[in-house]
Amino acid sequence: MTNASKLLQFSLLILAAWLGMWGIGLGLIWFCIHLHGLTSLGQPYLQPLSPFFASDWKDTVLRLPLSKMRTRPAYLKTLQRRCA
């Protein structure tokens, strides 16, 4: 993890030295595109942010009360949609 962080910092530093603020912007866009393409165990890495399901945002930024969270996330594609 440390090596990956150092590589990311070094590449953003080179882009910033070469292109200035445009380089930082391009580097961050490239990083977001890279994260969008990653998968872990067959699921996209940025779920539920990347394939947008409005109903799945109940527990992403702010946690809603458990009474509001009665259905499972749509991206899981479970057989039973409702929680027990």
N, C-alpha and C positions, 0 to 999 in steps of 0.2 A: 504494500500500500504506500509506503514511503517513497519507493522508487517511482511509482506511477505519479504521485503528487509532485515530486521533483521534476519529472519529465514534463508534466503539464505546466508547471511554473516556468521552466526554462524555455519551452516553446512559446508561451505567452510573452515572456521577456524579450525574446528575439523578435517576435512580431511587433511588439510595442516599440522596440528600438528602430525597427525598419520602417513601419508605417504609422507610428504614433497611435492616436486614439482609434483610427481605422483598423489597425492591427489588433488591438484589444477586442474591438467589436467583432472582427472576422474570426478571431480565435475563440471567442465565446459562442458565436454561432456554430462554428465547426464542432465545438465540444457538445453543444446541445443536440446537433444532428447525430453525432456519434452515440450519445446516450439514448437517443430515440431508436437507433438500430440495434441496441443490445437486447438480448433476451437471457432470462435466467429460468431454467427448468421449463422452457417452452412459453413463458409469459414475458411480455414486453417489460423492460426495466422501469419505465416511467409510468406504469399503471397506477392509478386510474387517471393520470394527467394526460397521457398521450392519446390513447383512444378514448375520446371524451364521452363519458356517461354521466349526465347531470345527477342522476339518482345516487351515484357512488361517491359523490363529494361530501356526504354526510359526515365522514370521519377523516377527511383529507387535511383540511386546514383547521377547522374548529370541530371539536367533538360535540355532537348533539346528544341529548338524553337517550338512554337505551329504549325508551318507549317509542322514539321516532325511527329507530334502526331495526325494523322488523324483517327486512329483506336482505338477502345476501347480495354481494356485488355482482353486477351483470357480466363482468369480464371473466368470472370464474366458470360460467356456463354449467352450473350445478343442475341436478335433476329436480331438487326441491328448492324453489325460489324463496319460500318463506322460512324463517328461522323457527325452531321449536320453542 
